[in-house]
């Protein structure tokens, strides 16, 4: 069970961050409203929130997931794969050090948290434009010291591994076809390309947060018996972000 979440508010220069979505410029005021609703949802899930103020040096800074991998015993501080995001991890490390032992990914390794999918005590590490094999190797070595296992998988054309797959807990996954080998027979495989964004969901205690606007995926998730909270993520989608991206759960 999670008890806390670390978040960072979007800054007014949020739209200056990195994106490949081609969905247009995000509306800042609407992004703030959506972030507030996300915070309210996490509170509903029973979490105490640590909300950091926006840092104008880092337009992508609200996507705190990429800065650390957190387990019950350790927080592994990443080395972001995009040059413009290097430095985001510094304040996150200081906050996490109050709650966890700290380990770090070092040069020449790069690693984004969005490329790391935890399934119980195993971690799938996506090799992508943001996470290289040296970063994956370092993370695997650190995790093994704490009794976890890890394996690498190719992300392909996508931004991050978790852009296309989520572990819903209870042995179930939702994923795009490209990651169906991970999901296996316990997976909801998204066949409609228009609903591919719905693969990014966030399981928090007794709830499952899902992005709004994807009725086919929602129907399949509800059929599995999850207690869902549906959130509008339109402005974060424009910046290649999703539900998992906006928090670090402890």
Backbone bond lengths (Angstrom), bond angles and torsions (degrees), N, CA, C in turn:
res aa  C-N    CA-C-N  psi(-1)  N-CA   C-N-CA  omega(-1)  CA-C   N-CA-C  phi
1 X - - - 1.466 - - 1.530 109.60 -
2 X 1.305 115.53 135.48 1.457 120.74 176.34 1.529 109.61 -86.14
3 X 1.337 115.93 148.88 1.461 120.06 178.30 1.523 112.83 -122.21
4 X 1.335 117.53 -19.90 1.458 121.03 -176.48 1.527 110.69 -139.42
5 X 1.323 114.98 161.01 1.464 121.54 172.75 1.518 109.09 -142.26
6 X 1.320 115.54 139.04 1.463 121.95 174.48 1.521 107.88 -103.92
7 X 1.321 116.50 131.29 1.462 122.15 179.78 1.524 109.03 -137.04
8 X 1.324 116.00 163.88 1.464 121.41 171.72 1.528 107.99 -133.92
9 X 1.322 115.61 134.76 1.466 119.91 179.84 1.534 110.32 -67.66
10 X 1.315 117.76 145.52 1.477 120.15 171.71 1.529 110.26 -64.64
11 X 1.316 116.60 144.36 1.457 120.91 176.68 1.520 111.32 -94.48
12 X 1.317 115.86 168.61 1.466 120.13 -179.43 1.526 111.84 -65.38
13 X 1.329 117.21 -19.44 1.468 120.51 176.22 1.529 111.44 -96.02
14 X 1.324 117.06 20.70 1.471 123.58 178.88 1.521 111.29 -49.18
15 X 1.306 118.07 -40.64 1.461 122.36 -176.34 1.526 112.96 -69.04
16 X 1.336 117.75 -11.25 1.458 121.28 179.14 1.527 112.77 -86.97
17 X 1.340 116.43 2.37 1.454 120.60 179.72 1.521 112.31 -73.78
18 X 1.323 115.11 -177.83 1.463 122.15 -177.26 1.521 109.98 -82.59
19 X 1.321 116.63 132.03 1.462 119.67 175.89 1.519 110.78 -152.72
20 X 1.324 114.75 148.18 1.470 121.89 174.42 1.523 110.71 -123.50
21 X 1.336 116.78 9.00 1.465 120.62 -169.57 1.521 114.64 -71.84
22 X 1.330 117.45 -28.92 1.468 121.48 -175.48 1.523 112.43 56.98
23 X 1.332 115.66 36.54 1.464 120.68 -179.59 1.523 112.31 -106.85
24 X 1.317 116.30 7.76 1.455 119.64 178.92 1.514 112.41 96.42
25 X 1.328 114.64 173.27 1.462 121.77 -177.90 1.522 110.19 -78.12
26 X 1.341 116.98 133.54 1.466 118.79 178.80 1.524 112.05 -70.18
27 X 1.308 115.65 148.70 1.453 123.10 175.08 1.531 107.67 -86.16
28 X 1.333 117.23 117.34 1.454 120.37 -173.46 1.531 111.96 -62.02
29 X 1.328 117.79 -46.77 1.458 120.10 -177.73 1.523 111.04 -62.45
30 X 1.314 116.36 -38.00 1.462 119.53 178.54 1.523 110.51 -69.53
31 X 1.329 116.70 -36.38 1.466 120.30 176.98 1.525 110.71 -62.01
32 X 1.334 116.40 -40.55 1.463 120.18 177.98 1.525 110.35 -63.17
33 X 1.319 117.29 -41.87 1.469 121.13 177.88 1.520 110.80 -61.95
34 X 1.322 116.43 -43.38 1.463 120.25 -179.78 1.524 111.32 -67.43
35 X 1.335 116.58 -37.38 1.465 119.86 178.02 1.527 110.19 -66.10
36 X 1.324 116.87 -39.39 1.462 121.23 177.52 1.525 110.92 -62.77
37 X 1.333 116.57 -41.85 1.466 120.57 178.08 1.532 110.61 -64.44
38 X 1.321 116.10 -36.70 1.467 121.50 176.89 1.533 109.67 -63.68
39 X 1.323 117.08 -44.88 1.460 120.92 177.12 1.526 110.79 -59.97
40 X 1.323 116.59 -43.81 1.469 120.57 178.98 1.527 110.81 -61.15
41 X 1.333 116.65 -38.48 1.461 120.36 179.56 1.529 110.97 -64.77
42 X 1.330 117.24 -42.08 1.460 120.35 178.64 1.525 111.21 -65.13
43 X 1.311 116.93 -36.88 1.462 120.34 175.55 1.518 110.33 -63.58
44 X 1.310 116.07 -41.06 1.474 120.97 176.96 1.529 110.83 -61.29
45 X 1.314 116.19 -30.42 1.475 120.93 178.61 1.526 112.31 -77.93
46 X 1.324 117.38 -1.17 1.448 121.56 175.99 1.510 115.54 96.89
47 X 1.331 117.68 15.42 1.456 120.76 -175.96 1.531 112.28 -97.25
48 X 1.334 114.98 145.51 1.457 121.39 166.60 1.523 107.21 -89.41
49 X 1.315 117.21 134.96 1.461 120.97 -173.46 1.520 112.30 -103.95
50 X 1.334 114.54 137.75 1.457 122.70 169.68 1.522 105.34 -111.83
51 X 1.315 117.10 103.88 1.463 121.39 -173.00 1.527 109.13 -107.68
52 X 1.306 116.27 112.27 1.457 122.33 179.65 1.524 109.96 -84.72
53 X 1.316 115.65 148.60 1.457 119.63 177.72 1.528 110.48 -74.05
54 X 1.316 115.98 156.98 1.468 121.32 178.40 1.525 110.21 -60.47
55 X 1.323 115.06 146.71 1.458 121.79 176.77 1.529 106.93 -118.54
56 X 1.333 116.71 111.41 1.462 120.98 -173.22 1.526 112.74 -64.00
57 X 1.335 117.34 -15.20 1.464 119.79 177.62 1.516 111.72 -70.75
58 X 1.326 116.49 -21.15 1.461 120.55 -172.61 1.531 110.68 -130.26
59 X 1.319 118.08 92.15 1.469 120.63 -179.43 1.525 113.54 -58.45
60 X 1.358 116.64 -28.06 1.464 120.85 179.75 1.525 112.44 -91.03
61 X 1.328 117.27 7.78 1.456 121.12 -170.19 1.511 116.15 -61.79
62 X 1.337 118.20 -21.30 1.470 119.23 178.89 1.526 112.00 -68.25
63 X 1.330 117.25 -16.51 1.465 120.47 -179.90 1.532 109.81 -87.12
64 X 1.321 114.72 67.19 1.465 121.57 -171.27 1.525 113.39 -66.84
65 X 1.323 118.21 -20.58 1.461 120.57 -179.47 1.525 112.36 -53.27
66 X 1.325 116.36 -34.08 1.461 120.00 -174.36 1.519 113.59 -71.09
67 X 1.331 118.17 -10.98 1.461 120.65 -172.56 1.518 114.63 -92.91
68 X 1.330 118.52 -9.92 1.463 119.37 -176.33 1.524 111.86 -162.53
69 X 1.331 115.02 153.35 1.460 123.11 170.39 1.522 105.30 -114.40
70 X 1.324 117.24 120.11 1.461 120.62 -173.27 1.521 110.91 -114.29
71 X 1.333 115.96 127.16 1.463 121.73 171.38 1.519 108.13 -118.47
72 X 1.314 117.02 -177.54 1.457 119.95 179.09 1.507 113.86 -66.03
73 X 1.345 115.91 -23.14 1.458 120.08 -174.92 1.519 114.34 -106.83
74 X 1.316 117.30 -28.23 1.463 120.65 -169.27 1.528 111.09 -148.44
75 X 1.323 115.22 150.88 1.459 121.52 169.55 1.521 107.14 -116.20
76 X 1.325 116.26 121.92 1.461 121.60 178.73 1.521 107.57 -97.12
77 X 1.319 116.06 113.31 1.460 121.17 -179.96 1.519 108.26 -80.21
78 X 1.321 116.24 128.80 1.455 120.89 -173.28 1.526 111.71 -85.21
79 X 1.309 114.10 176.34 1.468 121.94 171.72 1.524 105.67 -125.06
80 X 1.343 117.81 96.08 1.465 121.74 -170.72 1.523 113.16 -52.89
81 X 1.339 114.54 143.26 1.455 120.46 -176.19 1.507 114.88 -81.19
82 X 1.332 117.96 -13.51 1.467 121.47 176.03 1.515 108.26 -100.63
83 X 1.325 117.21 127.62 1.466 121.42 -175.79 1.526 112.34 -56.42
84 X 1.326 117.14 -36.97 1.460 120.76 -177.44 1.529 112.57 -68.64
85 X 1.331 116.63 -14.53 1.468 119.97 -178.12 1.525 112.62 -101.15
86 X 1.313 117.32 -5.99 1.457 119.16 178.35 1.530 109.90 -66.10
87 X 1.298 116.08 127.38 1.455 122.41 -175.49 1.514 112.25 114.90
88 X 1.331 117.47 -23.84 1.467 120.96 177.35 1.526 111.00 -57.98
89 X 1.333 115.24 -32.09 1.462 120.31 -173.00 1.531 113.32 -73.43
90 X 1.331 118.16 -16.11 1.466 120.94 -173.13 1.525 112.37 -63.02
91 X 1.320 117.74 -52.83 1.465 120.19 -179.61 1.520 111.03 -68.03
92 X 1.325 116.60 -36.80 1.462 119.87 178.08 1.526 110.31 -60.33
93 X 1.328 116.35 -41.80 1.462 120.38 178.45 1.523 111.06 -60.05
94 X 1.329 116.38 -42.90 1.467 120.35 179.97 1.526 111.08 -61.89
95 X 1.342 116.83 -40.79 1.464 120.39 179.68 1.526 110.00 -68.20
96 X 1.319 116.71 -47.11 1.463 120.24 -177.27 1.523 112.67 -65.07
97 X 1.324 117.30 -28.37 1.466 120.27 -178.40 1.524 112.13 -63.41
98 X 1.330 117.52 -16.95 1.461 120.82 176.29 1.527 111.75 -75.68
99 X 1.346 116.14 -16.41 1.463 119.78 -173.45 1.526 114.30 -122.56
100 X 1.333 117.63 -23.19 1.458 120.86 -174.15 1.522 110.86 -139.78
101 X 1.327 114.70 156.41 1.459 120.11 166.93 1.527 107.20 -66.09
102 X 1.323 117.34 144.31 1.460 121.80 -175.71 1.528 111.34 -109.59
103 X 1.328 115.63 131.22 1.468 123.81 168.92 1.528 106.53 -122.62
104 X 1.330 117.20 162.07 1.468 119.22 -176.46 1.527 112.42 -136.13
105 X 1.328 114.55 151.43 1.461 122.26 169.31 1.523 107.36 -91.10
106 X 1.317 116.95 130.93 1.465 121.51 -174.05 1.528 112.27 -117.30
107 X 1.342 115.52 158.52 1.460 122.88 175.22 1.536 109.53 -53.83
108 X 1.338 119.11 136.37 1.471 128.76 9.82 1.535 114.39 -94.07
109 X 1.311 115.87 15.56 1.452 118.48 179.28 1.517 111.90 -73.46
110 X 1.324 116.30 144.45 1.462 121.78 168.76 1.518 107.57 -127.00
111 X 1.317 115.88 146.86 1.466 120.53 -177.59 1.515 109.41 -158.07
112 X 1.316 116.83 130.29 1.458 123.21 171.44 1.519 108.32 -111.09
113 X 1.327 117.07 136.83 1.452 120.09 178.91 1.507 113.96 -60.15
114 X 1.329 116.93 -26.17 1.462 120.16 177.92 1.511 113.63 -65.61
115 X 1.329 116.87 -12.17 1.465 121.25 177.65 1.526 112.93 -96.38
116 X 1.315 117.44 7.55 1.465 120.61 -175.29 1.522 110.01 -119.18
117 X 1.321 115.56 114.00 1.464 122.83 -178.98 1.519 109.36 -108.63
118 X 1.317 116.20 116.13 1.464 119.98 177.37 1.518 110.23 -91.06
119 X 1.330 115.49 129.87 1.461 122.35 175.00 1.525 106.40 -126.24
120 X 1.313 115.65 98.41 1.466 122.12 -173.22 1.533 109.30 56.83
121 X 1.329 118.79 -114.00 1.465 120.69 -177.89 1.528 113.14 -104.62
122 X 1.333 116.49 15.55 1.462 121.11 176.88 1.525 109.22 -117.00
123 X 1.328 115.14 142.93 1.459 121.02 -179.56 1.528 109.87 -119.09
124 X 1.321 116.04 122.38 1.460 121.57 171.90 1.530 106.97 -90.34
125 X 1.328 116.65 126.77 1.461 121.20 -177.73 1.526 108.67 -113.09
126 X 1.295 116.78 117.82 1.456 121.47 -178.65 1.517 111.80 -81.87
127 X 1.317 115.85 131.93 1.458 121.55 173.97 1.526 106.45 -92.55
128 X 1.326 115.71 117.69 1.465 120.30 -170.87 1.517 109.73 -143.03
129 X 1.330 115.75 -170.15 1.452 120.08 174.91 1.517 112.61 -68.72
130 X 1.331 117.28 -14.35 1.465 122.11 -178.97 1.534 112.74 -106.64
131 X 1.312 117.41 -24.44 1.470 121.96 -176.86 1.513 109.57 -121.23
132 X 1.330 116.94 119.76 1.464 119.60 179.93 1.528 111.11 -100.23
133 X 1.316 115.71 173.78 1.468 119.96 -175.07 1.527 111.82 -66.26
134 X 1.323 117.46 -32.25 1.460 119.27 178.36 1.527 110.66 -67.53
135 X 1.306 116.78 -39.89 1.460 119.61 175.59 1.515 111.50 -62.68
136 X 1.331 115.78 -42.32 1.463 120.67 178.10 1.521 110.72 -63.59
137 X 1.329 116.38 -41.25 1.465 120.53 179.76 1.523 110.67 -62.29
138 X 1.332 116.44 -44.89 1.460 119.74 -179.99 1.529 111.44 -62.97
139 X 1.342 116.52 -43.65 1.461 119.31 179.38 1.520 110.77 -62.91
140 X 1.330 117.43 -44.08 1.466 120.98 179.46 1.523 111.10 -58.39
141 X 1.333 115.91 -42.48 1.465 120.55 -179.25 1.526 111.03 -64.95
142 X 1.318 117.24 -42.34 1.462 120.78 178.81 1.521 110.55 -64.34
143 X 1.329 116.33 -47.94 1.460 119.91 -177.61 1.521 111.92 -61.75
144 X 1.326 116.80 -36.62 1.469 120.24 -178.91 1.526 111.51 -62.55
145 X 1.336 116.58 -29.40 1.461 120.49 178.47 1.526 111.85 -67.23
146 X 1.320 116.10 -19.32 1.465 120.55 -178.80 1.530 112.06 -109.54
147 X 1.330 116.14 14.82 1.458 120.60 173.81 1.509 116.15 88.50
148 X 1.346 117.85 12.60 1.460 121.60 179.66 1.519 110.61 -101.32
149 X 1.317 116.02 158.48 1.456 121.80 174.05 1.521 109.01 -111.97
150 X 1.329 116.09 161.88 1.463 120.46 -178.66 1.513 109.78 -152.12
151 X 1.332 115.79 155.72 1.456 121.76 175.14 1.512 108.77 -147.92
152 X 1.327 116.39 157.50 1.457 121.64 -178.85 1.528 110.67 -99.99
153 X 1.324 115.38 149.60 1.457 121.05 175.29 1.521 108.91 -145.55
154 X 1.309 116.89 144.69 1.463 121.19 -178.88 1.527 110.14 -78.76
155 X 1.330 116.19 132.04 1.456 120.81 178.76 1.523 111.39 -82.51
156 X 1.334 117.40 -34.18 1.456 120.06 -178.55 1.512 111.46 80.63
157 X 1.330 117.30 -135.20 1.461 121.75 -172.35 1.521 113.84 -78.85
158 X 1.330 117.97 -15.07 1.452 120.49 -176.23 1.518 112.82 -73.78
159 X 1.344 115.65 167.11 1.465 120.62 179.21 1.521 110.97 -71.02
160 X 1.320 116.68 -58.01 1.463 122.68 -177.40 1.525 110.12 -131.70
161 X 1.314 116.19 159.20 1.453 120.65 175.59 1.522 111.03 -57.01
162 X 1.336 117.09 -47.09 1.458 119.47 -176.22 1.521 113.47 -77.63
163 X 1.329 117.11 2.09 1.465 119.02 168.65 1.516 110.07 -70.53
164 X 1.351 116.06 -19.47 1.461 119.38 -174.65 1.505 115.83 -125.82
165 X 1.327 118.52 4.15 1.462 120.02 178.69 1.523 109.84 -157.55
166 X 1.323 115.84 145.73 1.460 121.71 175.08 1.519 108.74 -139.94
167 X 1.317 115.11 144.24 1.465 120.56 172.44 1.518 106.76 -93.28
168 X 1.322 116.20 121.56 1.456 122.08 -174.41 1.528 113.04 -90.44
169 X 1.334 116.52 2.57 1.464 123.14 -171.12 1.539 108.97 71.35
170 X 1.310 116.30 175.65 1.477 122.60 -177.49 1.521 111.79 57.94
171 X 1.351 116.87 25.05 1.456 120.93 176.85 1.510 115.31 80.76
172 X 1.341 118.33 6.04 1.460 121.62 -174.78 1.528 112.80 -109.54
173 X 1.328 114.44 149.06 1.461 122.63 177.66 1.525 109.48 -125.67
174 X 1.327 115.83 160.84 1.459 121.76 162.75 1.517 105.93 -129.73
175 X 1.341 117.04 133.40 1.463 118.66 -175.61 1.514 111.66 -155.57
176 X 1.338 113.84 161.13 1.447 119.81 167.90 1.524 107.76 -76.11
177 X 1.320 116.55 167.54 1.471 119.59 -176.12 1.526 112.73 -61.06
178 X 1.328 116.38 -31.41 1.450 119.50 -177.12 1.517 114.48 -62.08
179 X 1.331 116.99 -21.69 1.466 120.92 -179.90 1.521 112.25 -113.78
180 X 1.325 116.05 21.81 1.466 120.05 -177.00 1.528 112.68 -65.49
181 X 1.333 117.54 -23.43 1.472 119.19 178.27 1.523 110.72 -66.11
182 X 1.332 116.53 -34.72 1.463 119.62 176.56 1.517 109.70 -71.41
183 X 1.321 116.42 -44.69 1.462 121.00 -176.91 1.518 111.93 -66.83
184 X 1.330 117.33 -38.28 1.454 121.21 178.38 1.518 112.80 61.98
185 X 1.316 115.90 -151.05 1.461 121.62 -175.51 1.521 112.58 -75.25
186 X 1.331 116.88 -11.49 1.464 120.69 179.71 1.519 111.50 -97.92
187 X 1.321 116.54 21.39 1.453 119.79 -174.90 1.508 114.70 -108.99
188 X 1.342 115.20 145.32 1.458 122.12 164.39 1.522 105.05 -87.99
189 X 1.315 116.66 111.84 1.464 120.82 -178.30 1.526 108.27 -97.42
190 X 1.317 115.86 122.01 1.466 120.88 -177.28 1.526 108.93 -80.92
191 X 1.316 115.82 112.55 1.465 120.42 -178.92 1.523 112.08 -93.26
192 X 1.323 116.93 -23.63 1.459 121.71 -179.91 1.532 108.26 -87.91
193 X 1.325 117.39 112.76 1.466 120.98 -176.34 1.524 112.02 -61.74
194 X 1.327 116.65 -25.04 1.459 120.08 178.45 1.530 111.74 -68.43
195 X 1.336 117.16 -16.16 1.461 120.96 -178.98 1.528 112.45 -108.18
196 X 1.322 117.53 13.09 1.463 120.05 -176.15 1.534 112.73 -60.29
197 X 1.325 117.80 -30.15 1.462 120.73 179.84 1.526 112.07 -62.72
198 X 1.320 117.09 -23.88 1.463 121.02 -177.98 1.522 112.59 -70.71
199 X 1.333 117.41 -4.73 1.466 119.92 177.62 1.518 112.40 -71.32
200 X 1.318 117.92 -13.30 1.459 120.66 179.00 1.527 109.16 -97.21
201 X 1.327 115.59 98.14 1.464 123.05 177.46 1.517 108.56 -121.21
202 X 1.327 116.77 165.48 1.458 120.68 -176.94 1.520 110.40 -135.09
203 X 1.327 115.84 114.08 1.462 121.56 177.11 1.524 109.11 -85.80
204 X 1.328 115.77 124.19 1.471 121.51 -179.64 1.524 108.39 -134.22
205 X 1.320 115.38 106.65 1.462 121.49 179.29 1.520 110.90 53.72
206 X 1.320 119.27 -117.31 1.465 120.80 -175.83 1.525 113.38 -92.43
207 X 1.318 117.13 10.28 1.462 120.81 -175.84 1.526 111.02 -124.73
208 X 1.326 115.32 160.99 1.454 122.35 172.20 1.517 107.96 -128.38
209 X 1.332 115.72 116.44 1.462 120.89 176.77 1.518 108.50 -83.57
210 X 1.336 116.93 129.83 1.457 121.52 179.38 1.527 109.51 -129.12
211 X 1.342 117.82 148.78 1.468 119.43 177.28 1.519 110.69 -74.17
212 X 1.317 115.86 140.77 1.451 120.14 -178.96 1.521 112.74 -77.94
213 X 1.338 115.60 154.66 1.457 121.06 173.84 1.512 115.70 98.38
214 X 1.338 117.19 15.31 1.465 120.39 -177.78 1.531 109.26 -131.35
215 X 1.328 116.38 78.63 1.467 121.23 -169.52 1.532 114.78 -63.27
216 X 1.320 117.93 -34.56 1.474 119.41 -178.21 1.527 110.70 -66.61
217 X 1.313 116.02 -46.10 1.462 120.06 178.55 1.525 110.74 -66.03
218 X 1.326 116.47 -42.33 1.462 120.52 179.91 1.519 110.79 -58.18
219 X 1.315 117.36 -43.85 1.468 121.09 -178.87 1.527 110.87 -59.68
220 X 1.339 116.16 -42.69 1.470 119.71 -179.29 1.518 111.50 -68.03
221 X 1.335 116.75 -37.60 1.467 120.62 178.73 1.526 110.69 -66.45
222 X 1.330 116.52 -43.87 1.463 121.05 179.66 1.525 110.40 -62.67
223 X 1.324 116.91 -37.76 1.460 120.79 178.76 1.526 112.33 -60.56
224 X 1.330 116.52 -27.45 1.464 120.83 178.80 1.523 112.59 -81.31
225 X 1.327 117.01 -4.96 1.454 120.75 172.53 1.511 116.36 91.46
226 X 1.340 117.41 17.42 1.463 119.50 -178.96 1.523 111.47 -78.35
227 X 1.333 114.72 147.57 1.458 122.50 175.01 1.518 106.65 -89.13
228 X 1.311 117.49 98.48 1.466 120.98 -168.74 1.524 112.89 -95.02
229 X 1.322 114.14 151.44 1.462 123.16 166.55 1.521 105.49 -124.24
230 X 1.324 116.68 117.70 1.467 122.22 -175.83 1.520 109.49 -97.65
231 X 1.337 116.17 128.00 1.459 121.18 -175.58 1.529 111.43 -127.21
232 X 1.316 115.43 140.22 1.462 121.33 174.75 1.528 108.45 -76.33
233 X 1.327 116.96 121.77 1.466 121.80 -177.37 1.521 111.66 -120.14
234 X 1.323 117.71 22.04 1.461 122.22 -170.66 1.525 113.83 -56.13
235 X 1.340 117.52 -42.56 1.468 119.43 -175.00 1.527 111.65 -75.37
236 X 1.314 117.70 -30.36 1.464 120.66 177.12 1.524 110.87 -78.13
237 X 1.322 115.95 -30.31 1.465 119.67 174.93 1.528 110.24 -61.28
238 X 1.325 116.87 -37.10 1.466 120.51 179.09 1.527 111.98 -60.74
239 X 1.337 116.34 -23.04 1.464 121.32 -179.00 1.529 111.12 -109.35
240 X 1.335 115.64 25.99 1.477 122.37 177.84 1.518 113.18 64.21
241 X 1.330 118.19 22.61 1.458 121.34 -178.96 1.512 112.35 -106.87
242 X 1.339 115.53 161.24 1.453 121.03 179.70 1.519 111.61 -145.25
243 X 1.312 116.13 -168.16 1.457 121.92 -175.09 1.521 113.08 -62.35
244 X 1.326 117.21 -42.20 1.463 118.55 -178.24 1.515 112.07 -69.61
245 X 1.337 116.36 -27.80 1.465 121.71 -172.09 1.531 113.31 -64.90
246 X 1.326 117.36 -27.87 1.461 121.43 -165.62 1.522 115.10 -89.60
247 X 1.333 118.07 2.20 1.463 118.49 -178.44 1.507 111.96 -151.83
248 X 1.314 114.95 156.98 1.459 123.50 167.97 1.526 106.00 -116.30
249 X 1.325 116.53 121.45 1.458 121.10 -175.81 1.523 110.62 -97.14
250 X 1.324 116.48 136.24 1.456 122.59 -179.93 1.524 109.81 -121.63
